[in-house]
Amino acid sequence: MAREALDIVPVSSRTESRAFCALPYALYRGDPYWVSPLRTMERRRWSLRDNASLRTRRVRRFLARRDGRVVGRIASIVDPGFAARWEAEAGFFGFFECADDAVAARALFGAAEADLCTQGVRHVLGPVSLTTNDEVGLLVDGFDSRPMVLSPYNAPYYARLVEAAGYAPRLDYYAHAWTPDTGLAPVVARLRRLAARDGVTVRPVHPRRWDAENRLLFELYNASFADLWGFVPLTWDEYRERAGDFRAFYRPELVLFAERGGRAVGFGLSLPDINELLAPLGGRLWPFGWLQLARGIHRIRSARFILLGVLPEHRARGVAVVIAAEMADAAHRLGIDRAELSLVQADNRKIQAVIAACGGARIKTYRLYERRLAG
């Protein structure tokens, strides 16, 4: 029997944009672990008014259709900041979703690569959801639990589709688990004592100083990760949009600053795992989803430790370990019974050592892929 005709079309209308956003909800229907993102948030990703990251990057989106039915999607992304900082001829693929259809997947990658070639790209990396400050990597291990807030998720067969399209692994990222029963290594207590003698203190964010504290966190974020492979500094508009999205459900006790001599030298950021509340909503706030969110925020008992940064000149002082230990203490006090520390580059040995000292066990692996294109 002949297979239905396959068409690859660029997204150029509102109808096609809606189809692009809607595809994951159809593909993952019935998946017990996928968490539907809020549909309003997914639409905002593609609004120049609402997403400052779009204003400095070139993005083209494509749909795969079989007999008129959407079966896949992909985006080609050129980030001038990444190219200037890390590799002049690099570009990204992102937002890849597809039925278990190798022909459609190869055609999608072909369309994205052809578009990237017109922009001088010869080295494609992905998946990257627009920027390296957003979701990065394909889940390749750890499919037995739902993703936490802002974590990538995909079906197990995606790795096969990506590799069949000619992509090879470039870099792995790990997620680690923590529970209140997790024991700290003896070295943690020693490092905390040494840091205290060195004048290092840790404090939570002041919620009534939202603007000033966010400006401080923004500056620490860009300075702490400047030498981490793939990092591209956020603009203030990009940072402010992200912070605004989290304001309704962040917990001040889970946003920590490390200070020495009256100066902030590091920070840690954990977010309550709002996916606990989003999972049953199907991506919709109306008619009663907003009420479930409002009532449930303070009942969340899981969290994701997303960021741990220390200024380069203070990394030898054990500040990262102190922040991680203080975060564990804060989670205890808030009744957090499960946390995930992610995503950590596999070759980031210093942070891997901090996580090991705090008892984190690896539970998931995310993979960044690459492909060199012919000149």
Contacts in CASP RR format, 6 or more apart in sequence:
PFRMAT RR
TARGET T0000
AUTHOR 0000-0000-0000
METHOD contacts of the structure
MODEL  1
MAREALDIVPVSSRTESRAFCALPYALYRGDPYWVSPLRTMERRRWSLRD
NASLRTRRVRRFLARRDGRVVGRIASIVDPGFAARWEAEAGFFGFFECAD
DAVAARALFGAAEADLCTQGVRHVLGPVSLTTNDEVGLLVDGFDSRPMVL
SPYNAPYYARLVEAAGYAPRLDYYAHAWTPDTGLAPVVARLRRLAARDGV
TVRPVHPRRWDAENRLLFELYNASFADLWGFVPLTWDEYRERAGDFRAFY
RPELVLFAERGGRAVGFGLSLPDINELLAPLGGRLWPFGWLQLARGIHRI
RSARFILLGVLPEHRARGVAVVIAAEMADAAHRLGIDRAELSLVQADNRK
IQAVIAACGGARIKTYRLYERRLAG
3 66 0 8 1.000
3 103 0 8 1.000
4 66 0 8 1.000
4 67 0 8 1.000
5 66 0 8 1.000
5 67 0 8 1.000
6 64 0 8 1.000
6 65 0 8 1.000
6 66 0 8 1.000
6 103 0 8 1.000
6 104 0 8 1.000
6 107 0 8 1.000
7 64 0 8 1.000
7 65 0 8 1.000
7 66 0 8 1.000
7 68 0 8 1.000
8 62 0 8 1.000
8 63 0 8 1.000
8 64 0 8 1.000
8 65 0 8 1.000
8 107 0 8 1.000
8 108 0 8 1.000
8 111 0 8 1.000
9 16 0 8 1.000
9 62 0 8 1.000
9 63 0 8 1.000
9 65 0 8 1.000
10 16 0 8 1.000
10 60 0 8 1.000
10 61 0 8 1.000
10 62 0 8 1.000
10 63 0 8 1.000
10 111 0 8 1.000
11 17 0 8 1.000
11 19 0 8 1.000
11 20 0 8 1.000
11 60 0 8 1.000
11 61 0 8 1.000
11 62 0 8 1.000
11 63 0 8 1.000
16 61 0 8 1.000
16 63 0 8 1.000
17 46 0 8 1.000
17 61 0 8 1.000
19 63 0 8 1.000
19 70 0 8 1.000
20 46 0 8 1.000
20 61 0 8 1.000
20 63 0 8 1.000
20 73 0 8 1.000
20 95 0 8 1.000
21 39 0 8 1.000
21 42 0 8 1.000
21 43 0 8 1.000
21 46 0 8 1.000
22 70 0 8 1.000
23 63 0 8 1.000
23 70 0 8 1.000
23 72 0 8 1.000
23 73 0 8 1.000
23 97 0 8 1.000
24 34 0 8 1.000
24 97 0 8 1.000
25 36 0 8 1.000
25 39 0 8 1.000
25 282 0 8 1.000
25 283 0 8 1.000
26 70 0 8 1.000
27 97 0 8 1.000
27 98 0 8 1.000
27 99 0 8 1.000
27 155 0 8 1.000
28 34 0 8 1.000
28 36 0 8 1.000
28 155 0 8 1.000
31 155 0 8 1.000
32 146 0 8 1.000
33 143 0 8 1.000
33 144 0 8 1.000
33 145 0 8 1.000
33 146 0 8 1.000
33 147 0 8 1.000
33 153 0 8 1.000
34 146 0 8 1.000
34 147 0 8 1.000
34 153 0 8 1.000
35 146 0 8 1.000
35 147 0 8 1.000
35 153 0 8 1.000
35 275 0 8 1.000
35 278 0 8 1.000
35 279 0 8 1.000
36 278 0 8 1.000
36 279 0 8 1.000
36 281 0 8 1.000
36 282 0 8 1.000
36 283 0 8 1.000
37 278 0 8 1.000
37 283 0 8 1.000
38 278 0 8 1.000
38 281 0 8 1.000
38 283 0 8 1.000
38 284 0 8 1.000
38 285 0 8 1.000
39 283 0 8 1.000
39 284 0 8 1.000
40 285 0 8 1.000
41 245 0 8 1.000
44 50 0 8 1.000
44 51 0 8 1.000
45 51 0 8 1.000
45 130 0 8 1.000
46 54 0 8 1.000
47 54 0 8 1.000
48 54 0 8 1.000
48 55 0 8 1.000
50 241 0 8 1.000
51 130 0 8 1.000
51 241 0 8 1.000
52 235 0 8 1.000
52 237 0 8 1.000
52 238 0 8 1.000
52 241 0 8 1.000
53 130 0 8 1.000
53 131 0 8 1.000
53 133 0 8 1.000
53 134 0 8 1.000
53 238 0 8 1.000
54 130 0 8 1.000
56 79 0 8 1.000
56 80 0 8 1.000
56 81 0 8 1.000
56 235 0 8 1.000
57 77 0 8 1.000
57 78 0 8 1.000
57 79 0 8 1.000
57 80 0 8 1.000
57 130 0 8 1.000
57 131 0 8 1.000
58 77 0 8 1.000
58 78 0 8 1.000
58 119 0 8 1.000
59 75 0 8 1.000
59 76 0 8 1.000
59 77 0 8 1.000
59 78 0 8 1.000
59 130 0 8 1.000
60 75 0 8 1.000
60 76 0 8 1.000
60 112 0 8 1.000
60 115 0 8 1.000
61 73 0 8 1.000
61 74 0 8 1.000
61 75 0 8 1.000
61 95 0 8 1.000
62 73 0 8 1.000
62 74 0 8 1.000
62 75 0 8 1.000
62 76 0 8 1.000
62 108 0 8 1.000
62 111 0 8 1.000
62 112 0 8 1.000
62 115 0 8 1.000
63 70 0 8 1.000
63 72 0 8 1.000
63 73 0 8 1.000
64 70 0 8 1.000
64 71 0 8 1.000
64 72 0 8 1.000
64 73 0 8 1.000
64 98 0 8 1.000
64 101 0 8 1.000
64 104 0 8 1.000
64 105 0 8 1.000
64 107 0 8 1.000
64 108 0 8 1.000
65 71 0 8 1.000
66 101 0 8 1.000
66 104 0 8 1.000
71 98 0 8 1.000
71 99 0 8 1.000
71 101 0 8 1.000
71 104 0 8 1.000
72 97 0 8 1.000
72 98 0 8 1.000
72 99 0 8 1.000
72 101 0 8 1.000
72 104 0 8 1.000
72 105 0 8 1.000
72 108 0 8 1.000
73 95 0 8 1.000
73 96 0 8 1.000
73 97 0 8 1.000
73 98 0 8 1.000
73 108 0 8 1.000
74 93 0 8 1.000
74 94 0 8 1.000
74 95 0 8 1.000
74 96 0 8 1.000
74 98 0 8 1.000
74 108 0 8 1.000
74 109 0 8 1.000
74 111 0 8 1.000
74 112 0 8 1.000
75 93 0 8 1.000
75 94 0 8 1.000
75 95 0 8 1.000
75 96 0 8 1.000
75 112 0 8 1.000
75 130 0 8 1.000
76 91 0 8 1.000
76 92 0 8 1.000
76 93 0 8 1.000
76 111 0 8 1.000
76 112 0 8 1.000
76 113 0 8 1.000
76 115 0 8 1.000
76 116 0 8 1.000
77 91 0 8 1.000
77 92 0 8 1.000
77 93 0 8 1.000
77 94 0 8 1.000
77 128 0 8 1.000
77 130 0 8 1.000
78 91 0 8 1.000
78 92 0 8 1.000
78 116 0 8 1.000
78 119 0 8 1.000
78 121 0 8 1.000
79 91 0 8 1.000
79 92 0 8 1.000
79 131 0 8 1.000
79 132 0 8 1.000
79 232 0 8 1.000
81 232 0 8 1.000
82 90 0 8 1.000
82 91 0 8 1.000
82 92 0 8 1.000
82 131 0 8 1.000
82 132 0 8 1.000
82 230 0 8 1.000
82 232 0 8 1.000
83 89 0 8 1.000
83 90 0 8 1.000
83 91 0 8 1.000
85 230 0 8 1.000
85 231 0 8 1.000
85 232 0 8 1.000
86 229 0 8 1.000
86 230 0 8 1.000
87 123 0 8 1.000
89 120 0 8 1.000
89 121 0 8 1.000
89 122 0 8 1.000
89 123 0 8 1.000
90 121 0 8 1.000
90 123 0 8 1.000
90 124 0 8 1.000
90 125 0 8 1.000
91 116 0 8 1.000
91 119 0 8 1.000
91 121 0 8 1.000
91 123 0 8 1.000
91 124 0 8 1.000
91 125 0 8 1.000
92 124 0 8 1.000
92 125 0 8 1.000
92 126 0 8 1.000
92 127 0 8 1.000
92 128 0 8 1.000
92 130 0 8 1.000
93 109 0 8 1.000
93 112 0 8 1.000
93 113 0 8 1.000
93 116 0 8 1.000
93 124 0 8 1.000
93 125 0 8 1.000
93 126 0 8 1.000
93 127 0 8 1.000
93 128 0 8 1.000
94 126 0 8 1.000
94 127 0 8 1.000
94 128 0 8 1.000
94 129 0 8 1.000
94 130 0 8 1.000
95 127 0 8 1.000
95 129 0 8 1.000
95 130 0 8 1.000
96 105 0 8 1.000
96 108 0 8 1.000
96 127 0 8 1.000
96 158 0 8 1.000
96 162 0 8 1.000
97 154 0 8 1.000
98 104 0 8 1.000
98 105 0 8 1.000
98 108 0 8 1.000
98 158 0 8 1.000
98 161 0 8 1.000
100 155 0 8 1.000
100 157 0 8 1.000
100 161 0 8 1.000
102 160 0 8 1.000
102 161 0 8 1.000
102 164 0 8 1.000
105 161 0 8 1.000
105 162 0 8 1.000
105 164 0 8 1.000
105 165 0 8 1.000
106 164 0 8 1.000
106 165 0 8 1.000
109 165 0 8 1.000
109 166 0 8 1.000
109 167 0 8 1.000
110 165 0 8 1.000
112 124 0 8 1.000
113 124 0 8 1.000
113 371 0 8 1.000
113 373 0 8 1.000
116 124 0 8 1.000
116 373 0 8 1.000
117 373 0 8 1.000
117 375 0 8 1.000
121 373 0 8 1.000
122 372 0 8 1.000
122 373 0 8 1.000
122 375 0 8 1.000
123 370 0 8 1.000
123 371 0 8 1.000
123 372 0 8 1.000
123 373 0 8 1.000
124 167 0 8 1.000
124 370 0 8 1.000
124 371 0 8 1.000
124 372 0 8 1.000
124 373 0 8 1.000
125 170 0 8 1.000
125 368 0 8 1.000
125 369 0 8 1.000
125 370 0 8 1.000
126 136 0 8 1.000
126 137 0 8 1.000
126 138 0 8 1.000
126 167 0 8 1.000
126 368 0 8 1.000
126 369 0 8 1.000
126 370 0 8 1.000
127 135 0 8 1.000
127 136 0 8 1.000
127 137 0 8 1.000
127 138 0 8 1.000
127 152 0 8 1.000
127 368 0 8 1.000
127 369 0 8 1.000
128 134 0 8 1.000
128 135 0 8 1.000
128 136 0 8 1.000
128 137 0 8 1.000
128 368 0 8 1.000
129 135 0 8 1.000
129 136 0 8 1.000
129 152 0 8 1.000
131 232 0 8 1.000
131 238 0 8 1.000
132 230 0 8 1.000
132 231 0 8 1.000
132 232 0 8 1.000
133 231 0 8 1.000
133 232 0 8 1.000
133 234 0 8 1.000
133 238 0 8 1.000
133 242 0 8 1.000
135 150 0 8 1.000
135 151 0 8 1.000
135 152 0 8 1.000
136 152 0 8 1.000
136 173 0 8 1.000
136 343 0 8 1.000
136 366 0 8 1.000
136 368 0 8 1.000
137 152 0 8 1.000
137 173 0 8 1.000
137 343 0 8 1.000
137 366 0 8 1.000
137 367 0 8 1.000
137 368 0 8 1.000
137 369 0 8 1.000
138 152 0 8 1.000
138 154 0 8 1.000
138 158 0 8 1.000
138 159 0 8 1.000
138 162 0 8 1.000
138 366 0 8 1.000
138 367 0 8 1.000
138 368 0 8 1.000
138 369 0 8 1.000
139 147 0 8 1.000
139 152 0 8 1.000
139 153 0 8 1.000
139 154 0 8 1.000
139 158 0 8 1.000
139 364 0 8 1.000
139 365 0 8 1.000
139 366 0 8 1.000
140 159 0 8 1.000
140 365 0 8 1.000
140 366 0 8 1.000
140 367 0 8 1.000
141 364 0 8 1.000
141 365 0 8 1.000
142 363 0 8 1.000
142 364 0 8 1.000
142 365 0 8 1.000
143 156 0 8 1.000
145 363 0 8 1.000
145 364 0 8 1.000
146 153 0 8 1.000
146 275 0 8 1.000
146 279 0 8 1.000
147 153 0 8 1.000
147 275 0 8 1.000
148 273 0 8 1.000
148 275 0 8 1.000
148 302 0 8 1.000
148 304 0 8 1.000
148 340 0 8 1.000
148 342 0 8 1.000
149 271 0 8 1.000
149 272 0 8 1.000
149 273 0 8 1.000
149 274 0 8 1.000
149 275 0 8 1.000
149 304 0 8 1.000
150 271 0 8 1.000
150 304 0 8 1.000
150 306 0 8 1.000
151 175 0 8 1.000
151 304 0 8 1.000
151 340 0 8 1.000
151 342 0 8 1.000
151 343 0 8 1.000
152 366 0 8 1.000
159 367 0 8 1.000
162 369 0 8 1.000
163 369 0 8 1.000
165 371 0 8 1.000
166 371 0 8 1.000
167 369 0 8 1.000
167 370 0 8 1.000
167 371 0 8 1.000
168 369 0 8 1.000
168 370 0 8 1.000
168 371 0 8 1.000
169 367 0 8 1.000
169 368 0 8 1.000
169 369 0 8 1.000
169 370 0 8 1.000
170 367 0 8 1.000
170 368 0 8 1.000
170 369 0 8 1.000
170 370 0 8 1.000
171 229 0 8 1.000
171 345 0 8 1.000
171 346 0 8 1.000
171 347 0 8 1.000
171 367 0 8 1.000
171 368 0 8 1.000
172 345 0 8 1.000
172 346 0 8 1.000
172 365 0 8 1.000
172 366 0 8 1.000
172 367 0 8 1.000
172 368 0 8 1.000
173 342 0 8 1.000
173 343 0 8 1.000
173 344 0 8 1.000
173 345 0 8 1.000
173 346 0 8 1.000
173 365 0 8 1.000
173 366 0 8 1.000
173 367 0 8 1.000
173 368 0 8 1.000
174 342 0 8 1.000
174 343 0 8 1.000
174 344 0 8 1.000
174 346 0 8 1.000
174 352 0 8 1.000
174 362 0 8 1.000
174 364 0 8 1.000
174 365 0 8 1.000
174 366 0 8 1.000
175 340 0 8 1.000
175 341 0 8 1.000
175 342 0 8 1.000
175 343 0 8 1.000
175 344 0 8 1.000
175 362 0 8 1.000
175 363 0 8 1.000
175 364 0 8 1.000
175 365 0 8 1.000
175 366 0 8 1.000
176 340 0 8 1.000
176 341 0 8 1.000
176 342 0 8 1.000
176 344 0 8 1.000
176 355 0 8 1.000
176 360 0 8 1.000
176 361 0 8 1.000
176 362 0 8 1.000
176 363 0 8 1.000
177 338 0 8 1.000
177 339 0 8 1.000
177 340 0 8 1.000
177 341 0 8 1.000
177 360 0 8 1.000
177 361 0 8 1.000
177 363 0 8 1.000
178 305 0 8 1.000
178 328 0 8 1.000
178 331 0 8 1.000
178 338 0 8 1.000
178 339 0 8 1.000
178 340 0 8 1.000
178 341 0 8 1.000
178 358 0 8 1.000
178 359 0 8 1.000
178 360 0 8 1.000
179 337 0 8 1.000
179 338 0 8 1.000
179 339 0 8 1.000
180 331 0 8 1.000
180 332 0 8 1.000
180 335 0 8 1.000
180 336 0 8 1.000
180 337 0 8 1.000
182 328 0 8 1.000
182 358 0 8 1.000
182 359 0 8 1.000
182 360 0 8 1.000
183 358 0 8 1.000
183 359 0 8 1.000
184 325 0 8 1.000
184 328 0 8 1.000
184 357 0 8 1.000
184 358 0 8 1.000
184 359 0 8 1.000
185 356 0 8 1.000
185 357 0 8 1.000
185 358 0 8 1.000
185 359 0 8 1.000
187 321 0 8 1.000
187 357 0 8 1.000
188 321 0 8 1.000
188 325 0 8 1.000
188 357 0 8 1.000
188 358 0 8 1.000
191 318 0 8 1.000
191 321 0 8 1.000
191 322 0 8 1.000
192 321 0 8 1.000
192 322 0 8 1.000
192 325 0 8 1.000
194 317 0 8 1.000
194 318 0 8 1.000
195 317 0 8 1.000
195 318 0 8 1.000
195 319 0 8 1.000
195 321 0 8 1.000
195 322 0 8 1.000
198 260 0 8 1.000
198 317 0 8 1.000
199 260 0 8 1.000
199 261 0 8 1.000
200 258 0 8 1.000
200 259 0 8 1.000
200 260 0 8 1.000
200 265 0 8 1.000
200 317 0 8 1.000
200 318 0 8 1.000
200 319 0 8 1.000
200 322 0 8 1.000
201 258 0 8 1.000
201 259 0 8 1.000
201 260 0 8 1.000
202 256 0 8 1.000
202 257 0 8 1.000
202 258 0 8 1.000
202 259 0 8 1.000
202 322 0 8 1.000
202 323 0 8 1.000
202 326 0 8 1.000
203 256 0 8 1.000
203 257 0 8 1.000
203 259 0 8 1.000
204 252 0 8 1.000
204 253 0 8 1.000
204 254 0 8 1.000
204 255 0 8 1.000
204 256 0 8 1.000
204 257 0 8 1.000
204 330 0 8 1.000
205 213 0 8 1.000
205 217 0 8 1.000
205 252 0 8 1.000
205 255 0 8 1.000
205 256 0 8 1.000
205 257 0 8 1.000
206 213 0 8 1.000
206 252 0 8 1.000
207 252 0 8 1.000
210 247 0 8 1.000
213 255 0 8 1.000
214 239 0 8 1.000
214 240 0 8 1.000
214 243 0 8 1.000
216 257 0 8 1.000
216 264 0 8 1.000
217 243 0 8 1.000
217 255 0 8 1.000
217 257 0 8 1.000
217 267 0 8 1.000
217 269 0 8 1.000
218 234 0 8 1.000
218 236 0 8 1.000
218 239 0 8 1.000
220 257 0 8 1.000
220 264 0 8 1.000
220 266 0 8 1.000
220 267 0 8 1.000
220 309 0 8 1.000
220 311 0 8 1.000
221 234 0 8 1.000
221 239 0 8 1.000
221 267 0 8 1.000
221 307 0 8 1.000
221 309 0 8 1.000
222 233 0 8 1.000
222 234 0 8 1.000
223 311 0 8 1.000
223 312 0 8 1.000
224 266 0 8 1.000
224 267 0 8 1.000
224 309 0 8 1.000
224 310 0 8 1.000
224 311 0 8 1.000
224 312 0 8 1.000
225 231 0 8 1.000
225 309 0 8 1.000
226 233 0 8 1.000
226 312 0 8 1.000
227 312 0 8 1.000
228 345 0 8 1.000
228 348 0 8 1.000
229 345 0 8 1.000
234 242 0 8 1.000
246 271 0 8 1.000
248 297 0 8 1.000
249 271 0 8 1.000
249 272 0 8 1.000
249 274 0 8 1.000
249 293 0 8 1.000
249 297 0 8 1.000
249 300 0 8 1.000
250 271 0 8 1.000
250 272 0 8 1.000
251 270 0 8 1.000
251 272 0 8 1.000
251 334 0 8 1.000
253 330 0 8 1.000
253 333 0 8 1.000
253 334 0 8 1.000
254 269 0 8 1.000
254 270 0 8 1.000
254 271 0 8 1.000
254 272 0 8 1.000
254 303 0 8 1.000
254 327 0 8 1.000
254 330 0 8 1.000
254 331 0 8 1.000
254 334 0 8 1.000
255 267 0 8 1.000
255 268 0 8 1.000
255 269 0 8 1.000
255 270 0 8 1.000
256 267 0 8 1.000
256 268 0 8 1.000
256 269 0 8 1.000
256 323 0 8 1.000
256 326 0 8 1.000
256 327 0 8 1.000
256 330 0 8 1.000
257 264 0 8 1.000
257 266 0 8 1.000
257 267 0 8 1.000
257 268 0 8 1.000
258 264 0 8 1.000
258 265 0 8 1.000
258 266 0 8 1.000
258 267 0 8 1.000
258 310 0 8 1.000
258 319 0 8 1.000
258 322 0 8 1.000
258 323 0 8 1.000
259 265 0 8 1.000
260 314 0 8 1.000
260 317 0 8 1.000
260 319 0 8 1.000
265 310 0 8 1.000
265 311 0 8 1.000
265 314 0 8 1.000
265 319 0 8 1.000
266 309 0 8 1.000
266 310 0 8 1.000
266 311 0 8 1.000
266 314 0 8 1.000
266 319 0 8 1.000
266 323 0 8 1.000
267 307 0 8 1.000
267 308 0 8 1.000
267 309 0 8 1.000
267 323 0 8 1.000
268 305 0 8 1.000
268 307 0 8 1.000
268 308 0 8 1.000
268 309 0 8 1.000
268 323 0 8 1.000
268 327 0 8 1.000
269 305 0 8 1.000
269 306 0 8 1.000
269 307 0 8 1.000
269 308 0 8 1.000
270 303 0 8 1.000
270 304 0 8 1.000
270 305 0 8 1.000
270 306 0 8 1.000
270 327 0 8 1.000
270 330 0 8 1.000
270 331 0 8 1.000
270 339 0 8 1.000
271 303 0 8 1.000
271 304 0 8 1.000
271 306 0 8 1.000
272 297 0 8 1.000
272 300 0 8 1.000
272 302 0 8 1.000
272 303 0 8 1.000
273 300 0 8 1.000
273 302 0 8 1.000
273 303 0 8 1.000
273 304 0 8 1.000
273 340 0 8 1.000
274 293 0 8 1.000
274 297 0 8 1.000
274 300 0 8 1.000
276 300 0 8 1.000
276 301 0 8 1.000
276 302 0 8 1.000
277 292 0 8 1.000
277 293 0 8 1.000
277 296 0 8 1.000
277 297 0 8 1.000
277 300 0 8 1.000
278 293 0 8 1.000
280 292 0 8 1.000
281 289 0 8 1.000
281 292 0 8 1.000
281 293 0 8 1.000
285 293 0 8 1.000
301 335 0 8 1.000
301 336 0 8 1.000
301 337 0 8 1.000
301 338 0 8 1.000
302 336 0 8 1.000
302 337 0 8 1.000
302 338 0 8 1.000
302 339 0 8 1.000
302 340 0 8 1.000
303 331 0 8 1.000
303 336 0 8 1.000
303 338 0 8 1.000
303 339 0 8 1.000
303 340 0 8 1.000
304 339 0 8 1.000
304 340 0 8 1.000
304 341 0 8 1.000
304 342 0 8 1.000
305 324 0 8 1.000
305 327 0 8 1.000
305 339 0 8 1.000
305 340 0 8 1.000
305 341 0 8 1.000
305 342 0 8 1.000
306 342 0 8 1.000
308 320 0 8 1.000
308 323 0 8 1.000
308 324 0 8 1.000
308 351 0 8 1.000
308 354 0 8 1.000
309 320 0 8 1.000
309 323 0 8 1.000
310 319 0 8 1.000
310 320 0 8 1.000
310 323 0 8 1.000
315 350 0 8 1.000
320 350 0 8 1.000
320 351 0 8 1.000
320 354 0 8 1.000
321 354 0 8 1.000
321 357 0 8 1.000
321 358 0 8 1.000
324 354 0 8 1.000
324 355 0 8 1.000
324 357 0 8 1.000
324 358 0 8 1.000
325 358 0 8 1.000
328 358 0 8 1.000
331 339 0 8 1.000
340 363 0 8 1.000
341 355 0 8 1.000
341 360 0 8 1.000
342 364 0 8 1.000
343 366 0 8 1.000
344 351 0 8 1.000
344 352 0 8 1.000
344 355 0 8 1.000
345 351 0 8 1.000
346 352 0 8 1.000
END
